[in-house]
Each structure stands twice: as structure tokens, then as C-alpha cells.
Amino acid sequence: MITRLELRDVSRTYHLDEQRIPALHDVSLIAEAGTVTVLVGRSGCGKSTLLNLAGAMDFPDSGEVLIDGHSTTGLNDRQLTELRRDRIGFVFQSFQLLPTLTALENVELPLLLARKANSEQTARERLRWVGLEGRERSLPHQLSGGQMQRVAVARALVRQPDILIADEPTGNLDTASGDEVLRLLQRAARELGATLLMATHSREAAAIADVLVSLRDGRIESVERS
């Protein structure tokens, strides 16, 4: 197995109104290519902070986050932009689709920003992959919550990223829609080789984990492997 993502003794503290708010303490974690790692724990335990560090959206106060052996802390602005754009996909609880763009346009946008050729065809293929062929011209408000999240998954995967970060991806969905999204996320790991790192409160979502990481008060409490 290829180690795609590694956190080494990572700590992160936030400062708010002259208060220090510890979020993570000496967390170490390895996520391999093509696997599903799920983070569970109570709100405030550090799940979202860990996702932000893994996605190079934030940086540790101490320790290192490494992607393919390269520390994110040592990257300059251009390298960070390229890393997030080319190698990391994000799926959020609130979908974050642009309301004035169609499903196809939302999925195609990352390709247009990167000036990729055949962007429309690639976006159509990814929408087909998530089961939304025929809904390309629909605006977000014309779609159900489950369909909107599938568009968001298609957008996250349109550049076939090495790492897929999912933060409560089923939190706004009914059970059937959530199960469909979970199947797609698991397929992204199995078929596309993505390293999926997901935070959730859902037992159904936790059930797809290859590695289940329980966090408590900013520390890893346990690691279970299926």
C-alpha cells in the first residue's frame, strides 16, 4: 500500500479573544491510497481541524502533515494552490454549489479554472459516474438534497484527486440519499484510488471505514482496522 497522507505528532491551537483553544494534541495518523479513513467523536473533538490540516487548508503549530512524503508547511502559495486544485477534493455537509450555475457548470468549473481541455466532456462523464445523467442543465434548487450532494461529489472528483476530504457529507440527507452518497465515496476509493478521509457522526457512514479513528478532546482515543 502507498502511504498517501501522514500526520506526525500534529498539534493545533486557536486563539480567540486572548484565549487559547487547543484543538489537536500530538496526533499521528497514516492514510493509504485507495482506503477509507473515518473520524468519529463528539463535536469539538478535533475532527474538522484534522480535516483542514489534511487538506492543506490550515497548518499545524507543531508536527508535520505530509502528502506523498512532502510537508505541506514547506510549500509556497503557488504550490499550495496547485496542491489543493489538482490533488485534493472536498465534499462538505452544505453542498456549496453555486446557485446560478447548472449541475454541469458546477462540476466543470474546477476544470475551467485549471484551463483543462475537454472540460465539458469530462464533467459530463463524472456526472454520469454519480448517476445524474440527464440532470446536467438542472440548477441546484431544482435538485433534491441527495442529488445536490452527488453533484458536489462529482465536482470533488472531476480532477480525479489523490485525496478526498469529506466533512459530514450525509449530515443534511435522508437515509436513502445518504447511503447513495456513501456508496459513491467508497467507490472513489476502490475504483479511482482516492484516499478518503471523512468526518462523521453517522453510524452508517462510519460503517464504510477501513480505518476508524475515534477522537476525544483533540487526541486519538482509538484506531480500529477492518
N, C-alpha and C positions, 0 to 999 in steps of 0.2 A: 504493500500500500504506500502511496505517496503522501507524505505529510504536507498538506496544503497551507494550513493555518496553525500557528502556535503562539500561545501566550505564556511568557516566562515570568513568574513572580511579579505579576502586574498589580499595581495599586493605583487608585484614583480617588482624590478628594476634591470636593467642590467647596467654593467659598461663597456664602450668601449672607449679606448683612453682617459682615465681620464674624460670621460663624463658620466653622469648619464642619463639613458634612462628609464623612467617609462613605465612599460608595463601594469600593473593592479593596480587598486586603490580600496581597501576595497570592493572587490567583494564577495557577498554571493549568494549561489545557492544550490538548492536541486534537485537531480535527483533520481527518484524512480525506483525500479525494474520493468522491462518489459515496460519501457516508452522510447520515443524518444525525446531527448532534442537537439535542433538545435541552433547553434550560428551563427549569421549573423552580418555583419558590414564591413566597408571598410578595406582594407589591412592595417595592423599596428594597428588595434583597440584592439588587445589582444587575438584574438581567439586562435591562436596556443599556446600562453603562457598558456592560461587556459587549453587547452587540455593536454599540457605537465605536468601541475600540477596535473590534474585529473588522469593521467596515471602513476603518481609517477616517471616520468622521470626528473622532476625538483621539487623544493621545494620553498615555499613562504618565503619572508623576514619577513612577519608578517601575523598573522592569521593561520588558520588550514585547511588542506584538510583531510577529514575523509572518510574512506571506511568501511561501517558497523560499524560506531562509533569509529573506531580506526584511530588515526592520523598517516599519512604517515611519518611525520617528526621524530617520535619516533622510527622508525624501523631501525634495523641494516642492514648491507649489505646482509646477508643471507636472512633475512625476506623480504627485498625489491626484491631480485632476485626471490624468491618464489611467491611473490605477482604478479609481472609482468608476470611471466611464467605461473602461474596457474589460475589467476583470471582476467587478463586484456588482451584483444585482440586489435590489432592495424591494421588499414587499412589506407594506405597512397595514395596520389594522383599518385605517380610514381610507384606503384605496389610493388617494392622492392622484386621481385622474384630473386632467384639465377639462373643465366642464364644457368649453366651447369647441373641443376637438372630438371627432368621431373616435370610435374604438380603434379603427385602423390608424388614424393620425396619432393617437396616444402611443400606440405601440411603435410606430415608425419614427417618432420624434428623436429617440436616442441615436438612431442611425443617421438621421438628417444632421444632427448636431455634430456627429463624427464624420460627416461627409462621406458616408459609405455608399458604394454603388448598389444598384438593385434594391434600394431600401424598401420600396413598396412591396415587391415580391417577397422579400424576407419577412416583413411584417405580416403579410397575408398568411404565409406558411406557419408563423408562430401562433397566430390566432386560430388557425386550423388545428394546431397541436393541442390547444387548450379547449377545443370543441366549440368554437364560436364562428365557424364558417357560416356566412350569411348574415352576420351582425356587424360587418365591417363599417357600415355607414351609420350605425346607431350612435347617438350621443349618450353620455353616461346616464342622464336622467331617464333615458328610455330602456335602461337595463335594470335587472334585479341586482340585489347586493352580491349574490354569488357570481353573476355574470361580470359585474364590475371588478370583483376581485380576480376573476380569471383573466380579464384584460390586464390588470396590474401584474399578474404572474407572467403573462406573455411579454409585457414591456420589460420586466426584470430579466427575462431570459432571451430577449431578442438578439443580444450580442453573445449569447452562449457564455456567460461568465463562469469563472473558476469557482467563485464563492457566491452563495446566495444567502442573504440575510433576511430573515422573516420575523417581524415583531408582532406577535398576537394576530397572525393572519386570518384566523377564523373567529376573532372576537366579536365581529359585527354580523355574523352569519348564523342562519338556522343550521340544524344538524346535517341535513342532506347536502346543503351547499358547502358547509364546512368540510364534510367528508370528501367531496369532489375536489376542493382546493388542496386538501392534504394528499390526495392521490396524485395530483399534478406535481406537488412539491417533491414527493417521494420519487416520482418518475424522473424529475430533473436530476436527482442524484443518481438513480440507477441507469438511466438511458443517456443522459448528457454528461455525466461525470462530475456534476457540480458538488461542491462541499456545502451542504445545507446546515446553517446554524440558525435555530429557531427558538424564540422565547414564547412561552405559552402558560396559561392557567388551565388549559383544557386537557382532560384525561385522554380524550380521543386523539388529540394532537400528540401528546406525549407517547402514545402507543406506537407511533411510527419510528421511534428513535432507535438507532443503532447504539448510540451512547446517550444515556440520560444523566444530566448533571443537575443535582439539587443544590441551590444556593440558599444561604441563610446569613443575613447581616453582612453581606459583602464577601463572604467566604464560601468556598466549595465544601458542602457538607458531605456529599457522597457522589460517586460516579458508578453507574451501572451499565454494563455492556450486554447487549442481547446476543 
